[in-house]
């Protein structure tokens, strides 16, 4: 299969911040009384070109997608022992677990499908083709909070596929913007946010109707998205060194916060108090202690 328009910048660099040279680095997480700088405690040998990570709900297993050899490995986080490679599709680019951790969904960019891994047996139980065009390139995947639907952003087709996790079939596709590269879902599962790289927009999908209800211009070149735990705020990283802050009620950008460098990945702490941003230029993870969008206005 010929491969065109490969701009795998965001997810690749985000993974590279954590996975270096075929090893996964494990760092101790800072607690309330600890310093903000993590401490390297171990490295785990994995496969060729590790590209994406997912952690089991209890934290006991780390799943690593090896894009170079088309495999996923399950690593015991207590011992650092990696299980045998699980063959998936061509260039696994993103991983997402169901909330109970029983199924792992793997977006295989170059084989235009999604592998479903039974995590108890560590075997592929289904392979789901997605999209309908010559080049689909599934690039990012997220599972709904109730575990019923896996949403897959199809990078080259400009769509999002909906996979019913009970039957593991694609039930619908939703047209979004140009080059959808990152997805995030609200904690209540009501809204899906899709970053469209080429359009500098975020598509807002109402999951009940499976329809785009808003398109938010965020400026710069957006590449990653995260939703606050309460669902009130959406954060989008831009290549111009900024974070766009979207009010989820009005679907408008209410602030743009400069963070510098090249922010390429973002996540929000469970208590909503901190943002963690990967800087692809200086290879650092920055933490911003911000509780509200007003604080980001600075």
C-alpha positions as CSV (number, residue, x, y, z in Angstrom):
1,X,0.0,0.0,0.0
2,X,1.4,3.4,-1.0
3,X,1.5,5.9,1.8
4,X,1.0,9.6,1.2
5,X,0.6,12.8,3.2
6,X,2.4,11.4,6.2
7,X,2.7,14.1,8.8
8,X,2.8,12.1,12.0
9,X,4.2,14.9,14.1
10,X,1.9,15.2,17.1
11,X,1.5,11.6,18.4
12,X,4.9,10.6,17.4
13,X,6.7,13.4,19.3
14,X,4.3,13.0,22.3
15,X,5.3,9.3,22.6
16,X,8.9,10.2,22.1
17,X,8.8,12.3,25.2
18,X,8.1,9.1,27.1
19,X,9.5,6.4,24.9
20,X,13.1,6.7,23.8
21,X,15.4,4.4,21.9
22,X,13.2,1.3,22.2
23,X,12.8,1.6,25.9
24,X,9.9,2.8,28.0
25,X,10.9,5.1,30.9
26,X,9.0,4.7,34.1
27,X,9.0,7.8,36.4
28,X,7.6,8.2,39.9
29,X,4.7,10.6,40.0
30,X,5.0,13.6,42.3
31,X,2.6,13.6,45.1
32,X,1.4,16.7,47.0
33,X,4.5,16.9,49.1
34,X,7.0,15.9,46.4
35,X,9.0,17.9,44.0
36,X,7.4,18.5,40.6
37,X,10.3,16.9,38.7
38,X,9.8,13.1,38.2
39,X,12.5,10.7,39.1
40,X,13.6,8.1,36.6
41,X,13.3,4.7,38.3
42,X,13.4,2.1,35.5
43,X,13.5,1.4,31.8
44,X,11.6,-1.4,29.9
45,X,12.8,-3.0,26.7
46,X,10.0,-3.0,24.1
47,X,9.7,-3.3,20.3
48,X,10.6,-1.3,17.2
49,X,9.7,2.4,17.1
50,X,7.4,2.6,20.2
51,X,4.8,5.2,19.3
52,X,1.9,5.2,21.7
53,X,1.1,4.2,25.3
54,X,-1.9,3.3,27.4
55,X,-2.1,2.3,31.1
56,X,-4.6,-0.1,32.6
57,X,-7.2,1.3,35.0
58,X,-5.4,-0.1,38.0
59,X,-2.0,1.0,36.8
60,X,-0.6,-2.5,36.8
61,X,-0.1,-2.9,33.1
62,X,1.4,-0.5,30.5
63,X,0.5,-1.2,26.9
64,X,3.1,0.0,24.2
65,X,2.3,0.2,20.5
66,X,5.4,-0.6,18.4
67,X,4.8,1.2,15.1
68,X,7.9,-0.2,13.5
69,X,7.0,-3.9,13.8
70,X,3.2,-3.7,14.0
71,X,2.9,-5.1,17.6
72,X,1.6,-4.2,21.0
73,X,3.3,-5.3,24.2
74,X,1.9,-5.5,27.7
75,X,4.4,-4.5,30.4
76,X,4.0,-5.4,34.1
77,X,4.7,-2.1,35.7
78,X,5.7,-3.7,39.0
79,X,8.4,-5.9,37.5
80,X,9.2,-4.2,34.2
81,X,8.6,-7.4,32.4
82,X,7.2,-7.2,28.9
83,X,4.9,-9.9,27.6
84,X,5.3,-11.4,24.1
85,X,4.5,-9.1,21.2
86,X,0.9,-9.1,20.1
87,X,0.7,-8.8,16.3
88,X,-1.8,-6.0,15.3
89,X,-2.0,-4.0,12.1
90,X,0.5,-1.9,10.1
91,X,1.9,1.1,12.0
92,X,-0.2,1.1,15.3
93,X,-0.5,4.8,16.1
94,X,-2.9,5.1,19.0
95,X,-4.2,3.0,21.9
96,X,-7.4,3.2,24.0
97,X,-8.7,0.9,26.7
98,X,-12.3,0.4,27.7
99,X,-13.0,1.7,31.2
100,X,-12.9,-1.7,32.8
101,X,-9.6,-2.5,31.0
102,X,-10.9,-5.6,29.3
103,X,-10.4,-4.5,25.7
104,X,-7.7,-2.5,24.0
105,X,-8.4,-0.7,20.8
106,X,-5.4,-0.1,18.5
107,X,-5.7,2.3,15.5
108,X,-3.5,0.9,12.7
109,X,-2.6,3.8,10.5
110,X,-1.3,2.1,7.4
111,X,-3.7,-0.9,7.3
112,X,-6.8,1.3,7.7
113,X,-8.2,-0.8,10.5
114,X,-8.5,-1.1,14.3
115,X,-7.3,-4.2,16.2
116,X,-9.3,-5.2,19.3
117,X,-7.1,-6.9,21.9
118,X,-8.6,-9.0,24.7
119,X,-6.3,-7.9,27.6
120,X,-7.0,-11.0,29.7
121,X,-5.7,-13.3,27.0
122,X,-3.5,-10.7,25.2
123,X,-4.8,-11.8,21.9
124,X,-6.5,-10.0,19.0
125,X,-10.2,-11.0,18.9
126,X,-11.4,-8.7,16.1
127,X,-10.1,-6.5,13.3
128,X,-12.4,-3.7,12.3
129,X,-11.9,-1.9,8.9
130,X,-12.7,1.8,9.1
131,X,-13.5,4.5,6.6
132,X,-14.3,4.0,2.9
133,X,-11.7,5.9,0.9
134,X,-8.4,4.8,-0.6
135,X,-6.4,6.4,2.2
136,X,-8.1,6.4,5.6
137,X,-5.2,6.4,8.0
138,X,-6.8,5.9,11.4
139,X,-4.6,7.9,13.7
140,X,-6.2,8.5,17.1
141,X,-8.7,6.5,19.1
142,X,-10.7,7.1,22.3
143,X,-13.4,4.9,24.1
144,X,-16.6,6.4,25.6
145,X,-16.8,6.5,29.4
146,X,-19.4,3.8,29.4
147,X,-17.3,1.6,27.1
148,X,-19.9,1.2,24.4
149,X,-18.3,3.1,21.5
150,X,-14.7,3.5,20.2
151,X,-14.2,6.7,18.3
152,X,-11.5,6.7,15.6
153,X,-10.1,9.8,13.9
154,X,-9.2,9.0,10.3
155,X,-6.3,11.3,9.5
156,X,-6.5,11.3,5.7
157,X,-10.2,10.8,5.2
158,X,-11.4,13.6,7.4
159,X,-13.9,11.5,9.3
160,X,-14.5,9.9,12.7
161,X,-15.5,6.3,12.7
162,X,-17.8,4.9,15.4
163,X,-17.2,1.3,16.5
164,X,-19.8,-0.5,18.5
165,X,-17.7,-2.4,21.1
166,X,-20.4,-5.1,21.6
167,X,-20.2,-6.2,18.0
168,X,-16.9,-4.6,17.0
169,X,-18.3,-3.2,13.8
170,X,-18.1,0.3,12.4
171,X,-21.7,1.6,12.7
172,X,-21.2,5.2,11.3
173,X,-18.7,7.7,10.1
174,X,-18.9,11.5,10.8
175,X,-17.3,14.0,8.5
176,X,-15.2,16.5,10.4
177,X,-12.4,18.8,9.3
178,X,-9.1,18.3,7.4
179,X,-6.5,16.0,8.9
180,X,-8.2,15.0,12.2
181,X,-5.2,14.2,14.5
182,X,-6.4,14.1,18.1
183,X,-9.6,13.2,19.9
184,X,-10.9,13.6,23.5
185,X,-14.3,12.9,25.1
186,X,-16.0,14.6,28.0
187,X,-16.3,12.6,31.2
188,X,-20.1,12.2,30.8
189,X,-19.6,11.0,27.2
190,X,-21.9,13.6,25.8
191,X,-19.3,15.5,23.6
192,X,-16.4,14.4,21.5
193,X,-13.8,16.9,20.5
194,X,-11.7,16.4,17.3
195,X,-8.7,18.5,16.4
196,X,-8.4,19.2,12.7
197,X,-4.8,20.0,11.9
198,X,-5.1,21.6,8.5
199,X,-8.2,23.6,9.3
200,X,-7.0,25.0,12.6
201,X,-10.3,24.0,14.1
202,X,-11.9,21.7,16.6
203,X,-15.1,19.8,15.7
204,X,-17.6,19.3,18.5
205,X,-19.6,16.2,18.1
206,X,-22.8,15.5,20.1
207,X,-22.4,11.8,20.7
208,X,-26.2,11.2,21.2
209,X,-27.0,12.3,17.7
210,X,-23.5,11.5,16.2
211,X,-23.5,14.9,14.5
212,X,-21.1,17.8,14.5
213,X,-22.8,20.6,16.4
214,X,-20.0,23.3,16.3
215,X,-16.7,24.0,14.7
216,X,-14.4,26.2,16.8
217,X,-11.5,28.1,15.2
218,X,-8.5,27.9,17.5
219,X,-5.7,29.5,15.5
220,X,-2.1,28.3,15.0
221,X,-1.8,24.7,14.0
222,X,-3.6,22.6,16.6
223,X,-2.4,19.2,17.4
224,X,-3.8,17.8,20.7
225,X,-6.8,18.2,22.9
226,X,-7.9,17.5,26.5
227,X,-11.1,18.1,28.4
228,X,-11.3,19.2,32.1
229,X,-12.8,16.6,34.4
230,X,-16.0,18.6,34.9
231,X,-16.4,19.0,31.1
232,X,-16.6,22.8,31.3
233,X,-13.3,23.6,29.5
234,X,-11.4,22.2,26.6
235,X,-7.7,22.8,26.1
236,X,-6.0,22.7,22.6
237,X,-2.3,22.9,22.0
238,X,-1.1,24.9,19.0
239,X,2.2,24.7,17.1
240,X,2.7,28.5,17.7
241,X,3.5,27.9,21.4
242,X,0.0,28.5,22.7
243,X,-2.9,26.7,24.3
244,X,-6.4,27.7,23.2
245,X,-9.0,27.6,26.0
246,X,-12.5,26.7,24.9
247,X,-15.6,27.2,27.0
248,X,-17.6,24.0,26.4
249,X,-21.0,25.7,27.1
250,X,-20.6,28.3,24.3
251,X,-18.0,26.6,22.1
252,X,-15.9,29.7,21.9
253,X,-12.3,30.4,22.6
254,X,-12.2,32.5,25.8
255,X,-8.4,32.7,26.2
256,X,-5.1,31.9,24.5
257,X,-2.3,31.1,26.9
258,X,1.4,31.3,25.8
259,X,3.4,28.3,26.9
260,X,6.4,28.6,24.5
261,X,8.2,25.9,22.5
262,X,6.2,23.4,20.5
263,X,3.4,22.1,22.7
264,X,2.4,18.7,21.1
265,X,0.4,16.8,23.8
266,X,-1.7,17.8,26.8
267,X,-3.5,16.2,29.6
268,X,-5.4,17.5,32.7
269,X,-4.9,16.2,36.2
270,X,-7.9,14.3,37.6
271,X,-8.7,17.1,40.1
272,X,-8.6,19.7,37.3
273,X,-6.0,21.8,39.1
274,X,-3.0,21.2,36.7
275,X,-2.3,21.0,33.0
276,X,0.6,18.9,31.7
277,X,2.0,19.9,28.4
278,X,4.7,18.1,26.3
279,X,7.1,20.6,24.7
280,X,8.5,19.0,21.5
281,X,11.3,21.5,21.1
282,X,13.2,21.3,24.4
283,X,11.9,17.8,25.3
284,X,10.2,18.7,28.5
285,X,6.9,18.2,30.2
286,X,5.6,21.5,31.7
287,X,3.0,21.7,34.4
288,X,0.7,24.7,34.8
289,X,-1.3,25.0,38.0
290,X,-4.5,26.5,36.7
291,X,-8.0,25.9,38.1
292,X,-10.0,28.1,35.8
293,X,-9.8,29.7,32.4
294,X,-9.6,33.1,34.2
295,X,-6.3,32.0,35.7
296,X,-5.0,31.2,32.2
297,X,-5.7,34.7,31.1
298,X,-2.9,35.7,33.6
